[in-house]
């Protein structure tokens, strides 16, 4: 059974390890492979009050993380990012299960109205998954992400709380 776990020291090291993996970097379109920059980014997350980080735990093993960033209680919305770090579990439905857990947390516990996320234009699989989970494509930010020296489009997806249109 997949569960969300509060951030802890083990997760801190796993996040850094996963973000140093070239396969994960390519899927995320990560802008850097510099270990020091990745550590600085994660440390920055820890210092921010508008971020919640969850570990994704399968039985007793951390398999990924979910990041709720730019928590905006005034406008009742948040941005969501997900990484399944254990590559042997890719394409097994854990991203869908994790997103369902996050949706429950955001809409029921935080009582927010909207979740949004971004994908790099080339990630067609995640685009289809998000639509299957009820997210709506809201727009394309043309050439807004520089990856390996080339500009890429970013697709914005949003999901409103139950009953929203």
C-alpha positions as CSV (number, residue, x, y, z in Angstrom):
1,X,0.0,0.0,0.0
2,X,1.3,3.4,-1.0
3,X,1.4,6.1,1.7
4,X,2.5,9.7,2.2
5,X,5.2,10.2,4.8
6,X,6.2,13.5,6.3
7,X,9.6,14.8,5.3
8,X,12.6,13.4,7.2
9,X,16.4,13.1,6.9
10,X,16.2,9.8,4.9
11,X,14.0,11.5,2.3
12,X,16.4,14.4,2.1
13,X,19.2,12.1,0.9
14,X,16.9,10.1,-1.4
15,X,15.7,13.3,-3.1
16,X,19.3,14.3,-3.8
17,X,20.2,10.8,-5.0
18,X,17.2,10.6,-7.3
19,X,17.8,14.0,-8.7
20,X,21.4,13.1,-9.6
21,X,20.2,10.1,-11.7
22,X,20.4,10.9,-15.4
23,X,17.2,9.0,-16.3
24,X,15.3,11.0,-13.8
25,X,16.9,14.2,-14.9
26,X,15.8,13.5,-18.5
27,X,12.2,12.7,-17.5
28,X,12.0,15.9,-15.3
29,X,13.8,18.0,-17.8
30,X,16.0,19.0,-14.8
31,X,18.0,22.1,-15.6
32,X,21.2,21.0,-13.9
33,X,23.2,17.9,-13.1
34,X,25.5,19.7,-10.8
35,X,25.3,18.0,-7.4
36,X,25.9,21.2,-5.4
37,X,23.1,23.0,-7.3
38,X,20.7,20.1,-6.5
39,X,21.7,20.2,-2.8
40,X,21.1,24.0,-2.8
41,X,17.7,23.5,-4.4
42,X,16.6,20.9,-1.9
43,X,17.9,23.1,1.0
44,X,16.0,26.0,-0.4
45,X,12.8,24.0,-0.4
46,X,13.4,23.2,3.3
47,X,13.7,26.9,4.1
48,X,10.4,27.9,2.5
49,X,7.1,28.0,4.3
50,X,5.1,27.6,1.1
51,X,6.3,24.1,0.4
52,X,5.3,20.7,1.7
53,X,7.4,17.7,0.9
54,X,6.1,14.1,1.2
55,X,7.9,10.9,0.8
56,X,6.1,8.2,-1.1
57,X,6.4,5.0,0.9
58,X,5.5,1.5,-0.4
59,X,5.5,-0.9,2.5
60,X,8.6,0.3,4.4
61,X,10.5,1.7,1.4
62,X,10.8,5.2,0.1
63,X,10.0,5.1,-3.7
64,X,9.6,8.7,-4.5
65,X,8.5,12.1,-3.4
66,X,5.7,14.6,-3.9
67,X,6.3,18.4,-3.7
68,X,3.5,20.9,-3.0
69,X,5.0,24.2,-3.8
70,X,3.8,27.8,-3.8
71,X,1.0,27.0,-1.3
72,X,-1.4,29.9,-1.7
73,X,-4.0,29.9,1.0
74,X,-5.4,33.3,-0.1
75,X,-6.3,32.0,-3.5
76,X,-6.7,28.3,-2.3
77,X,-4.3,26.8,-4.8
78,X,-1.0,24.9,-5.0
79,X,1.5,23.6,-7.6
80,X,2.3,19.9,-7.5
81,X,5.3,17.9,-8.6
82,X,5.9,14.2,-8.4
83,X,9.0,12.0,-8.7
84,X,9.0,8.2,-8.6
85,X,12.6,7.7,-7.8
86,X,12.7,3.9,-7.8
87,X,13.0,3.2,-11.5
88,X,11.9,-0.4,-11.3
89,X,8.5,0.9,-10.2
90,X,8.0,3.2,-13.2
91,X,5.0,2.4,-15.4
92,X,3.3,0.4,-12.6
93,X,0.6,2.9,-11.6
94,X,2.3,4.4,-8.5
95,X,2.3,7.9,-10.0
96,X,-1.5,7.7,-10.4
97,X,-1.9,6.3,-6.8
98,X,0.4,9.1,-5.4
99,X,-1.6,11.8,-7.3
100,X,-4.8,10.4,-5.8
101,X,-3.3,10.6,-2.3
102,X,-2.2,14.2,-3.0
103,X,-5.6,15.2,-4.4
104,X,-7.2,14.0,-1.1
105,X,-4.7,15.8,1.0
106,X,-5.0,19.1,-0.9
107,X,-8.8,19.1,-1.2
108,X,-9.8,17.6,2.1
109,X,-7.0,18.4,4.6
110,X,-5.8,21.8,3.2
111,X,-9.2,22.7,1.8
112,X,-7.8,24.2,-1.3
113,X,-9.7,24.7,-4.5
114,X,-7.1,24.1,-7.2
115,X,-4.0,22.1,-8.0
116,X,-1.8,22.9,-11.0
117,X,1.2,21.2,-12.4
118,X,3.6,21.7,-15.4
119,X,5.0,19.2,-17.8
120,X,7.7,19.6,-20.3
121,X,6.1,19.3,-23.8
122,X,7.9,16.1,-24.8
123,X,6.5,14.0,-21.9
124,X,3.4,12.7,-23.6
125,X,2.8,9.8,-21.2
126,X,2.4,12.1,-18.2
127,X,0.2,14.4,-20.2
128,X,-2.2,11.5,-20.9
129,X,-2.1,10.4,-17.2
130,X,-2.9,13.8,-15.9
131,X,-5.9,14.1,-18.2
132,X,-7.0,10.6,-17.1
133,X,-6.8,11.9,-13.5
134,X,-9.2,14.8,-14.3
135,X,-6.6,17.5,-14.9
136,X,-7.4,19.9,-17.7
137,X,-4.8,21.3,-20.1
138,X,-4.9,25.0,-19.4
139,X,-2.3,26.3,-21.8
140,X,1.2,26.1,-23.2
141,X,4.1,28.3,-22.1
142,X,6.0,28.5,-25.4
143,X,9.8,28.2,-25.2
144,X,9.7,28.8,-21.5
145,X,12.1,26.1,-20.3
146,X,15.7,25.9,-21.4
147,X,16.9,22.3,-21.5
148,X,20.3,21.2,-22.8
149,X,20.7,24.5,-24.7
150,X,17.3,24.4,-26.4
151,X,14.0,26.0,-25.4
152,X,11.1,23.7,-24.8
153,X,7.4,24.3,-24.3
154,X,5.8,23.8,-20.9
155,X,2.2,22.5,-20.7
156,X,0.1,23.8,-17.7
157,X,-2.5,21.4,-16.2
158,X,-5.1,22.3,-13.5
159,X,-7.5,20.4,-11.4
160,X,-10.4,22.0,-9.5
161,X,-11.9,20.6,-6.3
162,X,-14.9,18.3,-6.7
163,X,-17.7,20.1,-8.4
164,X,-15.5,22.7,-10.0
165,X,-15.5,23.2,-13.8
